[in-house]
Amino acid sequence: MKHRSEPDDTASEGLSVGDPDLGKSRLLSRQCDTCVFAPGNKMHLAPGRLRDLVAEARARESFIVCHSTLPHYRHPDAQPAICRGFADRYRTQTLQLIERLFGFIEVDPPQADPQPATPDAAAPSPQHPDE
């Protein structure tokens, strides 16, 4: 349930980072494995794309929703959450209001997809009699 005075935290995305049971907004407890703010451009963003995303979120005084929590990404059961990389770097009006009025509930990032098992991976390593 969204409080009437709670800021519209994901207006442009049409997603809600709000937890209806707790009345708080979900914030990742740490950066996800492929955070756009991590060194190395793990998401292979085009040059300037991260700068544009940050500029847009800051102009709206809002935040970025973590891509790994988007329902159409790799983890369809994940609940949208605020990107920890963004929240640790920027203090927008929306983030400050959420923090002061309602608080955050920290949630862990979705787990990396497990590697599919292969027949060779399940078999024990052959032992050599000389060892």
PyMOL CGO cylinders between C-alpha atoms (Angstrom):
from pymol import cmd
from pymol.cgo import CYLINDER

trace = [
    CYLINDER, 0.00, 0.00, 0.00, 1.44, 3.33, -1.02, 0.3, 1, 1, 1, 1, 1, 1,
    CYLINDER, 1.44, 3.33, -1.02, 1.11, 6.25, 1.35, 0.3, 1, 1, 1, 1, 1, 1,
    CYLINDER, 1.11, 6.25, 1.35, -0.46, 9.32, -0.18, 0.3, 1, 1, 1, 1, 1, 1,
    CYLINDER, -0.46, 9.32, -0.18, 2.50, 11.45, 0.81, 0.3, 1, 1, 1, 1, 1, 1,
    CYLINDER, 2.50, 11.45, 0.81, 5.06, 8.91, -0.43, 0.3, 1, 1, 1, 1, 1, 1,
    CYLINDER, 5.06, 8.91, -0.43, 6.95, 10.19, -3.46, 0.3, 1, 1, 1, 1, 1, 1,
    CYLINDER, 6.95, 10.19, -3.46, 6.29, 8.64, -6.83, 0.3, 1, 1, 1, 1, 1, 1,
    CYLINDER, 6.29, 8.64, -6.83, 9.53, 6.69, -6.83, 0.3, 1, 1, 1, 1, 1, 1,
    CYLINDER, 9.53, 6.69, -6.83, 9.29, 4.97, -10.20, 0.3, 1, 1, 1, 1, 1, 1,
    CYLINDER, 9.29, 4.97, -10.20, 6.93, 7.05, -12.28, 0.3, 1, 1, 1, 1, 1, 1,
    CYLINDER, 6.93, 7.05, -12.28, 8.74, 6.71, -15.58, 0.3, 1, 1, 1, 1, 1, 1,
    CYLINDER, 8.74, 6.71, -15.58, 9.35, 2.98, -15.24, 0.3, 1, 1, 1, 1, 1, 1,
    CYLINDER, 9.35, 2.98, -15.24, 5.83, 2.06, -14.15, 0.3, 1, 1, 1, 1, 1, 1,
    CYLINDER, 5.83, 2.06, -14.15, 7.39, -0.12, -11.44, 0.3, 1, 1, 1, 1, 1, 1,
    CYLINDER, 7.39, -0.12, -11.44, 7.15, 0.16, -7.70, 0.3, 1, 1, 1, 1, 1, 1,
    CYLINDER, 7.15, 0.16, -7.70, 10.03, -0.41, -5.32, 0.3, 1, 1, 1, 1, 1, 1,
    CYLINDER, 10.03, -0.41, -5.32, 7.57, -0.15, -2.44, 0.3, 1, 1, 1, 1, 1, 1,
    CYLINDER, 7.57, -0.15, -2.44, 6.90, -3.08, -0.15, 0.3, 1, 1, 1, 1, 1, 1,
    CYLINDER, 6.90, -3.08, -0.15, 3.14, -2.94, 0.44, 0.3, 1, 1, 1, 1, 1, 1,
    CYLINDER, 3.14, -2.94, 0.44, 3.29, -4.94, 3.67, 0.3, 1, 1, 1, 1, 1, 1,
    CYLINDER, 3.29, -4.94, 3.67, 6.03, -2.92, 5.37, 0.3, 1, 1, 1, 1, 1, 1,
    CYLINDER, 6.03, -2.92, 5.37, 5.30, 0.49, 3.86, 0.3, 1, 1, 1, 1, 1, 1,
    CYLINDER, 5.30, 0.49, 3.86, 8.99, 0.91, 3.00, 0.3, 1, 1, 1, 1, 1, 1,
    CYLINDER, 8.99, 0.91, 3.00, 10.94, 1.04, -0.22, 0.3, 1, 1, 1, 1, 1, 1,
    CYLINDER, 10.94, 1.04, -0.22, 13.24, -1.81, -1.27, 0.3, 1, 1, 1, 1, 1, 1,
    CYLINDER, 13.24, -1.81, -1.27, 16.94, -0.88, -1.52, 0.3, 1, 1, 1, 1, 1, 1,
    CYLINDER, 16.94, -0.88, -1.52, 19.55, -3.43, -2.47, 0.3, 1, 1, 1, 1, 1, 1,
    CYLINDER, 19.55, -3.43, -2.47, 21.76, -4.36, 0.48, 0.3, 1, 1, 1, 1, 1, 1,
    CYLINDER, 21.76, -4.36, 0.48, 24.80, -4.26, -1.83, 0.3, 1, 1, 1, 1, 1, 1,
    CYLINDER, 24.80, -4.26, -1.83, 25.54, -3.74, -5.50, 0.3, 1, 1, 1, 1, 1, 1,
    CYLINDER, 25.54, -3.74, -5.50, 24.40, -6.57, -7.76, 0.3, 1, 1, 1, 1, 1, 1,
    CYLINDER, 24.40, -6.57, -7.76, 26.98, -8.68, -9.60, 0.3, 1, 1, 1, 1, 1, 1,
    CYLINDER, 26.98, -8.68, -9.60, 26.62, -6.62, -12.77, 0.3, 1, 1, 1, 1, 1, 1,
    CYLINDER, 26.62, -6.62, -12.77, 26.01, -3.18, -11.28, 0.3, 1, 1, 1, 1, 1, 1,
    CYLINDER, 26.01, -3.18, -11.28, 26.35, -0.40, -13.82, 0.3, 1, 1, 1, 1, 1, 1,
    CYLINDER, 26.35, -0.40, -13.82, 28.41, 1.50, -11.24, 0.3, 1, 1, 1, 1, 1, 1,
    CYLINDER, 28.41, 1.50, -11.24, 30.99, -1.27, -10.83, 0.3, 1, 1, 1, 1, 1, 1,
    CYLINDER, 30.99, -1.27, -10.83, 34.29, -0.90, -12.65, 0.3, 1, 1, 1, 1, 1, 1,
    CYLINDER, 34.29, -0.90, -12.65, 34.54, -2.58, -16.02, 0.3, 1, 1, 1, 1, 1, 1,
    CYLINDER, 34.54, -2.58, -16.02, 31.19, -1.83, -17.70, 0.3, 1, 1, 1, 1, 1, 1,
    CYLINDER, 31.19, -1.83, -17.70, 29.79, -5.29, -16.95, 0.3, 1, 1, 1, 1, 1, 1,
    CYLINDER, 29.79, -5.29, -16.95, 26.49, -4.42, -18.63, 0.3, 1, 1, 1, 1, 1, 1,
    CYLINDER, 26.49, -4.42, -18.63, 28.26, -3.28, -21.82, 0.3, 1, 1, 1, 1, 1, 1,
    CYLINDER, 28.26, -3.28, -21.82, 26.55, 0.11, -21.81, 0.3, 1, 1, 1, 1, 1, 1,
    CYLINDER, 26.55, 0.11, -21.81, 27.16, 2.35, -24.78, 0.3, 1, 1, 1, 1, 1, 1,
    CYLINDER, 27.16, 2.35, -24.78, 29.55, 5.23, -24.12, 0.3, 1, 1, 1, 1, 1, 1,
    CYLINDER, 29.55, 5.23, -24.12, 27.73, 7.96, -22.18, 0.3, 1, 1, 1, 1, 1, 1,
    CYLINDER, 27.73, 7.96, -22.18, 24.69, 5.82, -21.37, 0.3, 1, 1, 1, 1, 1, 1,
    CYLINDER, 24.69, 5.82, -21.37, 25.40, 5.64, -17.63, 0.3, 1, 1, 1, 1, 1, 1,
    CYLINDER, 25.40, 5.64, -17.63, 25.98, 9.38, -17.54, 0.3, 1, 1, 1, 1, 1, 1,
    CYLINDER, 25.98, 9.38, -17.54, 22.60, 9.87, -19.25, 0.3, 1, 1, 1, 1, 1, 1,
    CYLINDER, 22.60, 9.87, -19.25, 20.80, 7.54, -16.83, 0.3, 1, 1, 1, 1, 1, 1,
    CYLINDER, 20.80, 7.54, -16.83, 22.29, 9.34, -13.84, 0.3, 1, 1, 1, 1, 1, 1,
    CYLINDER, 22.29, 9.34, -13.84, 21.52, 12.76, -15.30, 0.3, 1, 1, 1, 1, 1, 1,
    CYLINDER, 21.52, 12.76, -15.30, 17.89, 11.78, -15.92, 0.3, 1, 1, 1, 1, 1, 1,
    CYLINDER, 17.89, 11.78, -15.92, 17.41, 10.34, -12.43, 0.3, 1, 1, 1, 1, 1, 1,
    CYLINDER, 17.41, 10.34, -12.43, 19.03, 13.37, -10.82, 0.3, 1, 1, 1, 1, 1, 1,
    CYLINDER, 19.03, 13.37, -10.82, 16.99, 15.81, -12.94, 0.3, 1, 1, 1, 1, 1, 1,
    CYLINDER, 16.99, 15.81, -12.94, 13.83, 14.04, -11.73, 0.3, 1, 1, 1, 1, 1, 1,
    CYLINDER, 13.83, 14.04, -11.73, 15.26, 14.03, -8.16, 0.3, 1, 1, 1, 1, 1, 1,
    CYLINDER, 15.26, 14.03, -8.16, 14.57, 10.30, -8.22, 0.3, 1, 1, 1, 1, 1, 1,
    CYLINDER, 14.57, 10.30, -8.22, 16.74, 7.16, -8.47, 0.3, 1, 1, 1, 1, 1, 1,
    CYLINDER, 16.74, 7.16, -8.47, 17.62, 4.23, -10.69, 0.3, 1, 1, 1, 1, 1, 1,
    CYLINDER, 17.62, 4.23, -10.69, 15.92, 0.87, -10.30, 0.3, 1, 1, 1, 1, 1, 1,
    CYLINDER, 15.92, 0.87, -10.30, 18.47, -1.97, -10.33, 0.3, 1, 1, 1, 1, 1, 1,
    CYLINDER, 18.47, -1.97, -10.33, 18.39, -3.72, -13.70, 0.3, 1, 1, 1, 1, 1, 1,
    CYLINDER, 18.39, -3.72, -13.70, 18.78, -7.14, -12.07, 0.3, 1, 1, 1, 1, 1, 1,
    CYLINDER, 18.78, -7.14, -12.07, 15.47, -6.60, -10.24, 0.3, 1, 1, 1, 1, 1, 1,
    CYLINDER, 15.47, -6.60, -10.24, 13.49, -5.70, -13.34, 0.3, 1, 1, 1, 1, 1, 1,
    CYLINDER, 13.49, -5.70, -13.34, 10.82, -8.34, -14.02, 0.3, 1, 1, 1, 1, 1, 1,
    CYLINDER, 10.82, -8.34, -14.02, 11.78, -8.75, -17.68, 0.3, 1, 1, 1, 1, 1, 1,
    CYLINDER, 11.78, -8.75, -17.68, 15.46, -9.31, -16.92, 0.3, 1, 1, 1, 1, 1, 1,
    CYLINDER, 15.46, -9.31, -16.92, 17.06, -12.56, -15.70, 0.3, 1, 1, 1, 1, 1, 1,
    CYLINDER, 17.06, -12.56, -15.70, 15.14, -12.96, -12.45, 0.3, 1, 1, 1, 1, 1, 1,
    CYLINDER, 15.14, -12.96, -12.45, 11.39, -12.75, -13.18, 0.3, 1, 1, 1, 1, 1, 1,
    CYLINDER, 11.39, -12.75, -13.18, 10.47, -13.33, -9.52, 0.3, 1, 1, 1, 1, 1, 1,
    CYLINDER, 10.47, -13.33, -9.52, 12.65, -10.49, -8.22, 0.3, 1, 1, 1, 1, 1, 1,
    CYLINDER, 12.65, -10.49, -8.22, 10.92, -7.45, -6.76, 0.3, 1, 1, 1, 1, 1, 1,
    CYLINDER, 10.92, -7.45, -6.76, 12.07, -4.07, -8.13, 0.3, 1, 1, 1, 1, 1, 1,
    CYLINDER, 12.07, -4.07, -8.13, 14.58, -2.38, -5.83, 0.3, 1, 1, 1, 1, 1, 1,
    CYLINDER, 14.58, -2.38, -5.83, 16.62, 0.81, -5.81, 0.3, 1, 1, 1, 1, 1, 1,
    CYLINDER, 16.62, 0.81, -5.81, 20.11, 0.40, -7.25, 0.3, 1, 1, 1, 1, 1, 1,
    CYLINDER, 20.11, 0.40, -7.25, 22.63, 0.38, -4.41, 0.3, 1, 1, 1, 1, 1, 1,
    CYLINDER, 22.63, 0.38, -4.41, 25.33, 1.82, -6.65, 0.3, 1, 1, 1, 1, 1, 1,
    CYLINDER, 25.33, 1.82, -6.65, 23.17, 4.87, -7.33, 0.3, 1, 1, 1, 1, 1, 1,
    CYLINDER, 23.17, 4.87, -7.33, 21.96, 5.29, -3.75, 0.3, 1, 1, 1, 1, 1, 1,
    CYLINDER, 21.96, 5.29, -3.75, 25.51, 5.16, -2.40, 0.3, 1, 1, 1, 1, 1, 1,
    CYLINDER, 25.51, 5.16, -2.40, 26.65, 7.92, -4.77, 0.3, 1, 1, 1, 1, 1, 1,
    CYLINDER, 26.65, 7.92, -4.77, 23.72, 10.35, -5.01, 0.3, 1, 1, 1, 1, 1, 1,
    CYLINDER, 23.72, 10.35, -5.01, 21.40, 12.01, -2.51, 0.3, 1, 1, 1, 1, 1, 1,
    CYLINDER, 21.40, 12.01, -2.51, 18.30, 12.97, -4.44, 0.3, 1, 1, 1, 1, 1, 1,
    CYLINDER, 18.30, 12.97, -4.44, 15.21, 14.53, -2.94, 0.3, 1, 1, 1, 1, 1, 1,
    CYLINDER, 15.21, 14.53, -2.94, 13.22, 11.33, -3.38, 0.3, 1, 1, 1, 1, 1, 1,
    CYLINDER, 13.22, 11.33, -3.38, 15.83, 9.18, -1.64, 0.3, 1, 1, 1, 1, 1, 1,
    CYLINDER, 15.83, 9.18, -1.64, 16.03, 11.65, 1.24, 0.3, 1, 1, 1, 1, 1, 1,
    CYLINDER, 16.03, 11.65, 1.24, 12.24, 11.76, 1.61, 0.3, 1, 1, 1, 1, 1, 1,
    CYLINDER, 12.24, 11.76, 1.61, 11.93, 7.99, 1.57, 0.3, 1, 1, 1, 1, 1, 1,
    CYLINDER, 11.93, 7.99, 1.57, 14.68, 7.68, 4.15, 0.3, 1, 1, 1, 1, 1, 1,
    CYLINDER, 14.68, 7.68, 4.15, 13.25, 10.31, 6.49, 0.3, 1, 1, 1, 1, 1, 1,
    CYLINDER, 13.25, 10.31, 6.49, 9.55, 9.52, 6.18, 0.3, 1, 1, 1, 1, 1, 1,
    CYLINDER, 9.55, 9.52, 6.18, 9.33, 5.79, 5.64, 0.3, 1, 1, 1, 1, 1, 1,
    CYLINDER, 9.33, 5.79, 5.64, 12.75, 4.17, 5.66, 0.3, 1, 1, 1, 1, 1, 1,
    CYLINDER, 12.75, 4.17, 5.66, 14.16, 1.45, 3.48, 0.3, 1, 1, 1, 1, 1, 1,
    CYLINDER, 14.16, 1.45, 3.48, 14.04, -2.28, 3.66, 0.3, 1, 1, 1, 1, 1, 1,
    CYLINDER, 14.04, -2.28, 3.66, 17.31, -3.71, 2.44, 0.3, 1, 1, 1, 1, 1, 1,
    CYLINDER, 17.31, -3.71, 2.44, 17.00, -6.73, 0.17, 0.3, 1, 1, 1, 1, 1, 1,
    CYLINDER, 17.00, -6.73, 0.17, 19.77, -8.86, -1.26, 0.3, 1, 1, 1, 1, 1, 1,
    CYLINDER, 19.77, -8.86, -1.26, 20.35, -8.71, -5.00, 0.3, 1, 1, 1, 1, 1, 1,
    CYLINDER, 20.35, -8.71, -5.00, 19.03, -11.66, -6.99, 0.3, 1, 1, 1, 1, 1, 1,
    CYLINDER, 19.03, -11.66, -6.99, 21.53, -14.49, -7.07, 0.3, 1, 1, 1, 1, 1, 1,
    CYLINDER, 21.53, -14.49, -7.07, 23.57, -15.12, -10.17, 0.3, 1, 1, 1, 1, 1, 1,
    CYLINDER, 23.57, -15.12, -10.17, 22.16, -17.86, -12.32, 0.3, 1, 1, 1, 1, 1, 1,
    CYLINDER, 22.16, -17.86, -12.32, 23.68, -21.19, -11.34, 0.3, 1, 1, 1, 1, 1, 1,
    CYLINDER, 23.68, -21.19, -11.34, 25.76, -22.85, -14.01, 0.3, 1, 1, 1, 1, 1, 1,
    CYLINDER, 25.76, -22.85, -14.01, 23.91, -25.73, -15.67, 0.3, 1, 1, 1, 1, 1, 1,
    CYLINDER, 23.91, -25.73, -15.67, 25.19, -29.09, -14.60, 0.3, 1, 1, 1, 1, 1, 1,
    CYLINDER, 25.19, -29.09, -14.60, 27.00, -31.10, -17.22, 0.3, 1, 1, 1, 1, 1, 1,
    CYLINDER, 27.00, -31.10, -17.22, 27.53, -34.87, -17.11, 0.3, 1, 1, 1, 1, 1, 1,
    CYLINDER, 27.53, -34.87, -17.11, 31.28, -34.34, -16.70, 0.3, 1, 1, 1, 1, 1, 1,
    CYLINDER, 31.28, -34.34, -16.70, 30.83, -31.86, -13.86, 0.3, 1, 1, 1, 1, 1, 1,
    CYLINDER, 30.83, -31.86, -13.86, 28.86, -34.34, -11.78, 0.3, 1, 1, 1, 1, 1, 1,
    CYLINDER, 28.86, -34.34, -11.78, 31.32, -37.19, -12.27, 0.3, 1, 1, 1, 1, 1, 1,
    CYLINDER, 31.32, -37.19, -12.27, 34.18, -37.48, -9.81, 0.3, 1, 1, 1, 1, 1, 1,
    CYLINDER, 34.18, -37.48, -9.81, 37.66, -36.83, -11.16, 0.3, 1, 1, 1, 1, 1, 1,
    CYLINDER, 37.66, -36.83, -11.16, 39.45, -39.99, -12.16, 0.3, 1, 1, 1, 1, 1, 1,
    CYLINDER, 39.45, -39.99, -12.16, 42.13, -40.92, -9.72, 0.3, 1, 1, 1, 1, 1, 1,
    CYLINDER, 42.13, -40.92, -9.72, 45.50, -42.06, -10.93, 0.3, 1, 1, 1, 1, 1, 1,
    CYLINDER, 45.50, -42.06, -10.93, 47.13, -44.94, -9.11, 0.3, 1, 1, 1, 1, 1, 1,
    CYLINDER, 47.13, -44.94, -9.11, 50.44, -43.08, -9.10, 0.3, 1, 1, 1, 1, 1, 1,
    CYLINDER, 50.44, -43.08, -9.10, 49.07, -40.32, -6.87, 0.3, 1, 1, 1, 1, 1, 1,
]
cmd.load_cgo(trace, "trace")
